[in-house]
Amino acid sequence: MAARAHATAAGELNREDFFRIVEDGPPPGLLAFQGDLAVGWCQLTPRESLPMIDRNWRLGRVDDLPVWCISCFYVRIGYRRQGITSALIKGALKHAKEHGATALEAYPLDADLTPSASSTGYATTFERTGFQIIARHFPPRPIMRYDFRSPGNG
C-alpha cells in the first residue's frame, strides 16, 4: 500500500474509532466555545479508557491511583495563545471532580527541555493551574497530577 493510501486508511479507521467512542461513551472530552464557535477541545477521560497511554514507556503509571487524564488538546488556528488551553484545563478539573475522579493527570511537554510543538500542552500551563510534576520517565515529558485529595485542592 502506498504511503498516501496508508495514511488515508489510518485516518478513516481513526474517524471510525472516534465515532464509536462518541456513540458508546464516556464522552471523549470537553469543548471550548467562543459564542457559537468551537475554538478548542481537550481529551478528558479515565486513564483506563486509554490503554495506549499504558503502552507508552514515557507515560508509565506512577501508582495504582485510578486517575483521569487530559491527553490531548486542539485549539483552532487564530485562537491560540489566548488562554483556551488554560480554560480547558480548568473545565477538565471541574468535570473530573464532579464525576468522582481522585486525581487528574496530564502529560505535557516541558518547553525548557524540547523545542517541539505540543498537542498535549506545556508543563508551565499546568503548573499555573495547580498541577505538580510527580514523575519524569522521559525528561521532556513530565507526568503531572492535580490530586483532589490534597488540602486546598478539594
C-alpha positions as CSV (number, residue, x, y, z in Angstrom):
1,M,0.0,0.0,0.0
2,A,1.4,3.4,-0.9
3,A,2.2,5.8,1.9
4,R,-0.6,8.2,1.0
5,A,-3.2,5.3,0.8
6,H,-2.0,4.0,4.2
7,A,-2.4,7.5,5.7
8,T,-5.9,7.8,4.3
9,A,-6.9,4.4,5.5
10,A,-5.4,5.1,9.0
11,G,-7.4,8.4,9.1
12,E,-10.6,6.6,8.2
13,L,-10.0,4.0,10.9
14,N,-9.3,6.8,13.4
15,R,-12.6,8.5,12.5
16,E,-14.5,5.3,12.9
17,D,-12.9,4.6,16.3
18,F,-13.7,8.1,17.4
19,F,-17.3,8.0,16.3
20,R,-17.6,4.7,18.2
21,I,-16.3,6.4,21.3
22,V,-18.7,9.3,20.9
23,E,-21.6,6.9,20.5
24,D,-20.7,4.4,23.2
25,G,-19.3,6.8,25.8
26,P,-17.9,8.0,28.1
27,P,-17.8,11.5,26.4
28,P,-14.3,11.8,24.9
29,G,-13.6,15.3,26.1
30,L,-14.6,18.9,26.6
31,L,-15.2,21.7,24.0
32,A,-14.4,25.4,24.5
33,F,-16.7,27.8,22.7
34,Q,-16.4,31.5,21.8
35,G,-20.1,32.3,21.1
36,D,-21.4,29.5,18.9
37,L,-17.9,28.6,17.5
38,A,-16.0,25.7,18.9
39,V,-12.4,27.0,19.4
40,G,-10.8,24.3,21.4
41,W,-11.1,20.7,22.6
42,C,-9.3,18.5,25.2
43,Q,-9.5,14.8,25.5
44,L,-10.6,14.0,29.1
45,T,-11.3,10.5,30.3
46,P,-10.4,8.0,33.0
47,R,-6.9,6.7,32.2
48,E,-8.1,3.1,31.9
49,S,-10.2,4.3,28.8
50,L,-6.9,5.0,27.0
51,P,-4.8,1.8,27.0
52,M,-2.3,3.3,24.6
53,I,-1.0,5.5,27.4
54,D,-0.1,2.4,29.4
55,R,1.8,1.0,26.4
56,N,4.0,4.2,26.2
57,W,7.0,3.8,28.4
58,R,7.3,7.6,28.7
59,L,3.9,7.7,30.4
60,G,4.1,4.6,32.6
61,R,1.8,4.6,35.7
62,V,3.3,6.1,38.8
63,D,1.0,4.3,41.2
64,D,-2.3,2.5,41.2
65,L,-4.5,5.5,41.8
66,P,-7.5,5.4,39.4
67,V,-6.8,8.8,37.8
68,W,-8.5,10.6,35.0
69,C,-6.2,12.2,32.3
70,I,-6.0,15.0,29.9
71,S,-4.1,13.5,27.0
72,C,-4.6,15.9,24.0
73,F,-5.6,19.4,23.1
74,Y,-6.7,21.1,19.9
75,V,-7.1,24.8,19.7
76,R,-8.4,26.3,16.4
77,I,-5.9,28.4,14.4
78,G,-6.5,32.1,15.1
79,Y,-7.5,31.3,18.8
80,R,-4.1,30.1,20.0
81,R,-2.2,31.9,22.8
82,Q,-5.4,33.4,24.1
83,G,-5.9,31.2,27.2
84,I,-8.1,28.5,25.6
85,T,-5.9,25.7,26.9
86,S,-6.0,27.1,30.4
87,A,-9.8,27.4,30.2
88,L,-10.0,23.8,29.1
89,I,-7.8,22.6,31.9
90,K,-10.0,24.5,34.5
91,G,-13.1,22.9,32.9
92,A,-11.4,19.5,33.0
93,L,-10.6,19.9,36.7
94,K,-14.2,20.7,37.4
95,H,-15.7,18.0,35.2
96,A,-13.3,15.3,36.6
97,K,-14.0,16.2,40.2
98,E,-17.8,16.3,39.6
99,H,-17.5,12.7,38.2
100,G,-15.6,11.3,41.1
101,A,-12.0,11.4,40.0
102,T,-9.5,11.3,42.8
103,A,-6.9,13.0,40.6
104,L,-6.3,14.3,37.2
105,E,-3.1,13.6,35.3
106,A,-1.6,15.3,32.2
107,Y,1.5,14.5,30.1
108,P,2.6,17.9,28.7
109,L,5.9,18.9,27.2
110,D,8.5,20.8,29.2
111,A,9.4,23.6,26.8
112,D,12.7,24.2,28.6
113,L,13.8,20.7,27.5
114,T,12.4,20.5,24.0
115,P,11.6,22.9,21.2
116,S,8.8,20.7,19.9
117,A,5.3,21.9,19.4
118,S,2.7,20.2,21.6
119,S,-0.8,18.8,21.3
120,T,-0.5,17.8,24.9
121,G,0.0,21.3,26.4
122,Y,3.0,22.7,28.2
123,A,4.1,22.0,31.7
124,T,4.1,25.7,32.7
125,T,0.4,26.0,31.8
126,F,-0.4,23.0,34.0
127,E,1.8,24.4,36.9
128,R,-0.2,27.7,36.8
129,T,-3.4,25.6,37.3
130,G,-2.0,23.8,40.4
131,F,-0.7,20.6,38.8
132,Q,2.6,19.2,40.2
133,I,5.2,17.0,38.5
134,I,5.1,13.6,40.0
135,A,7.4,11.7,37.6
136,R,9.8,12.1,34.7
137,H,10.3,8.8,32.9
138,F,11.4,10.9,30.0
139,P,12.6,14.4,31.0
140,P,10.9,16.5,28.3
141,R,7.5,14.9,29.1
142,P,6.7,15.1,32.8
143,I,3.8,13.3,34.3
144,M,1.8,16.0,36.1
145,R,-1.1,15.5,38.6
146,Y,-3.7,17.5,40.3
147,D,-4.7,15.5,43.4
148,F,-8.3,16.3,44.6
149,R,-7.5,14.7,47.9
150,S,-4.7,17.2,48.7
151,P,-5.5,20.0,51.2
152,G,-6.6,23.1,49.2
153,N,-7.4,21.1,46.1
154,G,-10.8,19.9,47.3
